Each structure stands twice: as structure tokens, then as C-alpha cells.
């Protein structure tokens, strides 16, 4: 009975998303992309250095308020998250464990290729709109408004993209729990990135994805290495502009859900130029 109820709710959410696509002219040939622009205010211009984890806490607070039955499925365990996000900060300056902003606001960009996940997050963020939520460093964040942003259609097997949040290529040892991170400058960057993506691409598309992923190629155009502090560790990653050569369905999935690993922690968000 529970499974039937869940199936009905899932269908209901899919229908709501179709309505959004028509109302906001987002339909791009049958895709389920939801891309959100979330405008937020802070109480002060000082935020914690580990701001990505605070955004995840914001998402969790919204899910617990609007869809608590979905919380465990979305955040429980260590499974790959089928969404990504980035945070635009106005002229940030590092101040040790904190960041000082030029203005007390930010823009959170969110993207998913799964209609149900998109509606759940949209409702979660709407439920928090206008409310102060703890953000660390003695600060609060308030969601002002949420905009649904149309996504460009992928045409062809080569696309020029830019990162909205750093791309992470991580080699994780399951026995020692140690991590090695690679930037685009390293030979291990692309092979490791492919290993990171293989399990969830096979889960989404089957064994064909293994063959197509092997052919995927990333060509840096204007890239640089950055080190990001997140979850109490320093993460070597890559930002900038690059060309992605891959089957159109893989490009679409990666633009919608993020490139690489740790997408649910605010990494790997990309967009077409």
C-alpha cells in the first residue's frame, strides 16, 4: 500500500513539473531539467569559509519542513546526489576561517535532471522563503525569491562549457578512507573523473554508458586549479572554461546534474556558453 501511495505521489509531482514547463516556457524537447536561481540575503557580510555545507544545511531544513518523508532518501547514506548547486558571492575576501563579502547577499544556483527531485527542492525552498535560517559565523540567511531558469538545449557532441562551481576529481580509498584530489593539470584528472561518474551513469543509462564514457574528452580552454575548504578538508579542484566532447545524452545529464563527484556538496555545476 505504501509503495502504491509513493507511486501516486511521484506521478503527481511529474505532472506538476509538466505544468511548470508549460507555464514558464521551459520545455526543451521532453527533458526534466529544473534549474533554479535563489536570491538570498544575509544579516551580515561575514560568512563561514565552509559555506557550501551551510547551503546543504539550508536544503535539509527546507526538506524537513516540507517533505520530511523524503529526507532519508535524499540525504541518508553516502550515495551520489542527482543534483548540483553553486553559490555566487559578491567580491569575497578570505579572512581566515571566515569570508567577508562586499554585500550581505548571495545567489544560490540549483540544478537537477530529475523532475521529482526538482519539485521537492522547489517546495522546500518556497517553505523557507522569508524566514531566517542559521548560517554560521553568527549569521543568518533569508531566501528572498526563487526563479526558474530555462536551460539551453544540447546540440551536437561538442559543447563549450564553464564551471559555476569547482569540478572535483577524487580517488577514494575505501579501506583507509583517504582521498586524493586531482586538478585538470594532472594526468589522473580525466581517468579518475570517469571512474567517479561511471557508477551513477550506468545506474541511469545501463552498460552503454560505460562505452560512451570511455570516449568522453575534456579539453581545457581557460582553466585554473583552486583549493576549496569544505567539510573540514581542503579539496583541490578545477574552474574555468572547457570543451566537453561526449554523446549528447551524457552532456545533457552532466549539465543537469553536475560533472564529477561531490555534486550534492556544491561542486561540478556547469553551464553552456
C-alpha positions in Angstrom: 0.0 0.0 0.0 2.9 2.3 0.9 4.6 1.7 -2.5 1.3 2.5 -4.3 1.0 5.7 -2.4 4.6 6.6 -3.2 4.0 5.9 -6.9 0.9 8.1 -7.0 2.8 10.9 -5.3 5.7 10.5 -7.8 3.3 10.7 -10.7 1.6 13.8 -9.2 5.0 15.5 -8.9 5.8 14.6 -12.5 2.5 16.2 -13.6 3.3 19.4 -11.6 6.6 19.6 -13.3 5.0 19.4 -16.7 2.8 22.3 -15.7 5.8 24.3 -14.7 7.4 23.6 -18.1 4.4 24.9 -20.0 3.7 27.9 -17.7 7.3 29.1 -17.7 8.2 28.0 -21.3 10.9 25.6 -20.0 10.1 22.7 -22.2 13.2 21.7 -24.2 12.2 18.6 -26.0 11.0 16.3 -23.2 13.7 16.9 -20.6 13.0 17.1 -16.9 15.6 19.7 -16.0 14.9 22.1 -13.2 17.3 25.0 -12.8 16.7 27.5 -10.0 18.1 30.9 -9.1 17.7 31.5 -5.4 18.3 35.1 -4.3 19.2 35.4 -0.6 20.1 38.0 2.0 22.5 37.7 5.0 22.2 39.5 8.3 25.9 40.5 8.0 28.7 40.5 5.4 30.7 37.8 7.3 30.0 34.1 6.4 31.9 30.9 7.3 34.6 29.6 5.0 32.8 26.3 4.6 29.7 28.0 3.2 28.8 25.0 0.9 28.0 22.8 3.8 25.8 25.6 5.2 23.8 25.7 2.0 23.3 21.9 2.3 22.0 22.6 5.8 19.6 25.1 4.3 18.3 22.5 1.9 18.0 20.0 4.7 16.0 22.4 6.8 13.6 23.0 3.9 13.1 19.3 3.2 12.4 18.6 6.8 9.8 21.3 6.8 8.1 20.5 3.5 8.8 16.8 2.8 10.2 15.1 5.9 9.4 11.6 4.5 11.9 12.4 1.7 14.8 13.4 3.9 16.4 10.0 4.4 16.2 9.1 0.7 17.8 12.4 -0.3 20.4 12.8 2.4 20.8 9.4 4.1 23.9 7.3 3.5 26.8 8.1 1.1 25.1 7.7 -2.2 25.5 10.0 -5.2 23.2 13.0 -5.3 21.4 13.6 -8.6 21.6 17.4 -8.3 24.2 20.1 -8.1 24.5 23.7 -6.9 26.8 26.7 -6.9 26.9 29.9 -4.8 27.7 33.3 -6.2 29.3 35.6 -3.6 29.8 39.4 -4.2 33.5 40.1 -4.1 34.5 37.6 -1.4 37.7 38.1 0.7 39.2 35.3 2.7 39.6 36.2 6.4 41.0 33.0 8.0 38.1 30.8 9.0 35.6 33.3 7.6 34.8 35.2 4.3 34.0 38.8 4.1 31.5 39.9 1.4 31.2 43.2 -0.3 27.4 43.0 0.1 25.3 41.0 2.5 23.7 38.7 -0.1 24.3 35.7 -2.4 22.8 33.8 -5.3 22.4 30.0 -5.0 22.1 28.2 -8.3 20.5 24.7 -8.2 20.1 22.2 -11.0 18.7 18.6 -11.3 17.6 16.5 -14.2 15.1 14.6 -12.1 11.6 16.2 -12.2 10.6 14.7 -8.8 13.8 15.9 -7.1 13.3 19.3 -8.6 9.8 19.8 -7.3 10.8 18.6 -3.8 13.6 21.1 -3.6 11.5 23.9 -5.1 8.8 23.3 -2.5 11.4 23.1 0.3 12.9 26.4 -0.7 9.5 28.0 -1.0 8.7 26.8 2.5 11.7 28.7 3.9 11.2 32.0 1.9 11.2 35.0 4.2 12.4 33.0 7.2 15.8 33.5 8.9 17.9 30.3 8.9 21.2 29.9 10.8 24.2 30.1 8.5 27.2 30.0 10.9 29.7 32.7 11.9 26.9 34.4 13.9 24.9 35.0 10.7 21.5 34.1 9.3 20.4 33.6 5.7 17.0 34.6 4.3 15.6 33.4 0.9 14.1 36.4 -0.9 12.8 34.9 -4.1 13.2 31.8 -6.3 13.3 32.0 -10.1 13.0 29.0 -12.5 15.7 29.4 -15.2 15.4 27.7 -18.7 18.2 25.5 -19.8 19.8 25.6 -23.3 19.4 22.5 -25.4 22.5 20.4 -26.1 23.2 20.3 -29.9 26.0 18.1 -31.2 28.7 16.1 -29.5 31.0 19.1 -28.6 29.9 21.9 -26.3 31.8 24.8 -24.8 31.0 25.0 -21.0 32.1 26.9 -18.0 32.1 25.9 -14.3 29.7 27.6 -11.9 31.2 25.6 -9.1 34.6 23.7 -9.0 34.9 20.3 -10.6 36.2 17.6 -8.3 38.1 14.5 -9.4 38.6 12.3 -6.3 40.4 9.0 -5.8 38.9 7.5 -2.6 40.4 4.5 -0.8 37.6 2.6 0.8 40.0 0.7 3.1 41.9 3.6 4.5 39.2 6.3 3.8 41.9 8.5 2.4 41.2 10.9 -0.5 43.5 12.2 -3.3 42.2 15.1 -5.4 43.3 16.0 -8.9 43.0 19.2 -10.9 42.9 19.4 -14.7 46.7 19.8 -14.6 47.2 16.2 -13.5 47.3 13.2 -15.8 45.0 11.4 -13.4 42.3 14.1 -13.6 40.2 12.7 -16.5 40.6 9.0 -15.8 39.7 9.5 -12.2 36.8 11.7 -13.1 35.4 9.0 -15.3 35.7 6.4 -12.5 33.8 8.8 -10.3 31.0 9.1 -12.8 30.8 5.5 -14.0 28.5 4.0 -11.3 25.8 6.6 -11.4 25.9 6.8 -15.2 25.4 3.1 -15.5 22.6 3.3 -13.0 20.9 5.9 -15.2 21.6 4.5 -18.7 22.9 1.0 -18.4 26.1 -0.6 -19.7 26.0 1.6 -22.9 27.2 4.4 -20.7 30.4 2.6 -19.9 31.4 2.5 -23.6 30.3 6.2 -24.2 32.0 7.4 -21.1 35.3 6.0 -22.3 35.1 8.2 -25.4 34.3 11.4 -23.3 37.0 14.0 -23.6 37.6 17.2 -21.7 39.8 19.9 -23.4 40.7 22.9 -21.1 40.3 26.3 -22.8 40.8 28.7 -19.8 41.1 26.6 -16.7 42.8 27.0 -13.3 43.4 25.0 -10.2 41.7 26.1 -7.0 41.7 24.7 -3.5 38.3 24.8 -1.7 37.7 24.3 2.0 34.6 22.1 2.5 33.6 19.5 5.2 36.7 20.4 7.1 39.1 19.3 4.4 41.0 21.2 1.6 39.8 20.0 -1.8 41.9 20.5 -5.0 39.6 21.2 -7.9 39.2 23.0 -11.2 37.3 26.0 -12.5 37.1 27.8 -15.8 36.1 27.2 -19.4 36.5 23.9 -21.3 35.2 21.9 -24.3 33.3 18.7 -23.5 33.2 16.1 -26.2 30.7 13.3 -25.5 27.4 11.8 -26.6 24.6 14.4 -26.4 22.7 12.4 -23.7 25.8 12.3 -21.5 26.4 16.0 -21.9 22.8 16.7 -21.0 22.9 14.6 -17.9 26.1 16.2 -16.7 24.9 19.8 -17.3 21.7 18.9 -15.4 23.1 17.0 -12.5 26.8 18.1 -12.3 30.2 17.0 -13.6 32.4 14.8 -11.5 31.9 13.9 -7.8 30.6 15.7 -4.7 27.9 17.4 -6.8 25.5 17.4 -3.8 28.0 19.4 -1.8 28.1 22.2 -4.2 30.7 21.0 -6.8 30.6 20.3 -10.6 27.8 22.7 -11.7 28.4 23.7 -15.3 26.6 25.7 -18.0 26.8 26.2 -21.7 28.3 29.4 -23.1 
